[in-house]
């Protein structure tokens, strides 16, 4: 048999065309994991998140994600367990645990 069977699917193509993206750089050699880290400046519909939350060494990824989501909401938006569990697939138990993490770490 000489047919080829790749061990991994082709990487997903970006939804942003290279010619339309203001910060597009020439492609570089991918890292061992196959991902390239890029910074893109957003000028609309953004929320500034502090590194103290985004890089908190003691919070789980879920707690960080919920914290970011909560900070992105308008003032007065509902952020109770039931509302967040309806928005995210993790379920009420994991949402509650992540909210406790956020409360514990301020």
C-alpha positions as CSV (number, residue, x, y, z in Angstrom):
1,X,0.0,0.0,0.0
2,X,1.3,3.4,-0.9
3,X,-1.6,5.6,0.0
4,X,-0.9,8.3,2.6
5,X,-2.9,8.6,5.8
6,X,-2.1,11.7,7.7
7,X,-2.0,11.3,11.5
8,X,-3.7,14.7,12.1
9,X,-6.2,16.8,10.3
10,X,-5.1,19.9,8.5
11,X,-5.1,23.0,10.6
12,X,-8.2,25.2,10.5
13,X,-8.1,28.2,8.3
14,X,-8.5,31.6,9.9
15,X,-11.8,33.4,9.2
16,X,-9.8,36.6,8.5
17,X,-8.2,36.9,5.1
18,X,-4.5,37.7,5.2
19,X,-5.0,40.8,3.1
20,X,-7.7,42.2,5.3
21,X,-6.0,41.7,8.7
22,X,-4.2,44.9,9.8
23,X,-1.7,43.1,12.0
24,X,-1.0,40.1,9.7
25,X,2.7,39.1,9.7
26,X,4.4,36.7,7.4
27,X,3.9,33.1,8.6
28,X,6.7,31.8,10.8
29,X,7.7,28.3,11.7
30,X,5.1,26.8,14.0
31,X,6.1,25.9,17.5
32,X,6.3,22.3,18.6
33,X,2.6,22.3,19.4
34,X,1.6,23.7,16.0
35,X,0.3,27.0,17.3
36,X,1.5,30.5,16.7
37,X,0.8,33.2,19.3
38,X,-0.3,36.5,17.8
39,X,-1.3,39.8,19.4
40,X,-4.2,41.5,17.6
41,X,-5.2,45.1,18.5
42,X,-9.0,45.3,18.8
43,X,-10.5,48.8,18.5
44,X,-14.2,48.0,19.1
45,X,-16.2,45.7,21.4
46,X,-13.4,45.0,23.8
47,X,-12.9,44.6,27.5
48,X,-9.6,45.3,29.2
49,X,-8.7,42.4,31.5
50,X,-5.9,42.8,34.0
51,X,-3.0,40.3,34.0
52,X,-3.7,39.7,37.7
53,X,-6.9,37.8,36.6
54,X,-5.7,36.5,33.2
55,X,-2.5,35.0,34.6
56,X,-3.6,34.2,38.2
57,X,-1.4,31.3,39.4
58,X,-4.0,29.8,41.7
59,X,-7.2,30.1,39.7
60,X,-8.4,27.3,37.4
61,X,-9.0,28.0,33.7
62,X,-12.7,27.9,34.3
63,X,-12.5,30.5,37.1
64,X,-10.4,32.8,34.9
65,X,-12.8,32.3,32.0
66,X,-15.8,33.1,34.2
67,X,-14.0,36.2,35.6
68,X,-13.3,37.5,32.2
69,X,-16.9,36.8,31.0
70,X,-18.3,38.6,34.1
71,X,-16.0,41.6,33.6
72,X,-17.2,41.8,30.0
73,X,-20.9,42.1,30.9
74,X,-22.8,45.4,31.3
75,X,-23.3,46.7,34.8
76,X,-26.3,45.1,36.4
77,X,-26.1,41.9,34.3
78,X,-27.1,38.7,36.1
79,X,-24.1,36.6,37.2
80,X,-25.8,34.0,39.4
81,X,-25.1,30.3,39.1
82,X,-28.3,29.6,37.2
83,X,-27.7,32.3,34.6
84,X,-24.1,31.3,34.1
85,X,-24.9,27.6,33.9
86,X,-27.5,28.4,31.2
87,X,-24.7,30.2,29.2
88,X,-21.9,27.7,29.6
89,X,-21.8,23.9,29.2
90,X,-19.9,23.2,32.4
91,X,-23.0,23.0,34.6
92,X,-24.1,24.5,37.9
93,X,-21.7,22.5,40.1
94,X,-18.6,23.5,38.2
95,X,-19.8,27.1,37.8
96,X,-20.5,27.3,41.5
97,X,-17.0,26.0,42.3
98,X,-15.4,28.5,39.9
99,X,-17.3,31.4,41.5
100,X,-16.1,30.2,44.9
101,X,-12.5,30.3,43.6
102,X,-13.0,33.9,42.4
103,X,-14.5,34.9,45.7
104,X,-11.7,33.2,47.7
105,X,-9.0,35.0,45.6
106,X,-10.8,38.4,45.6
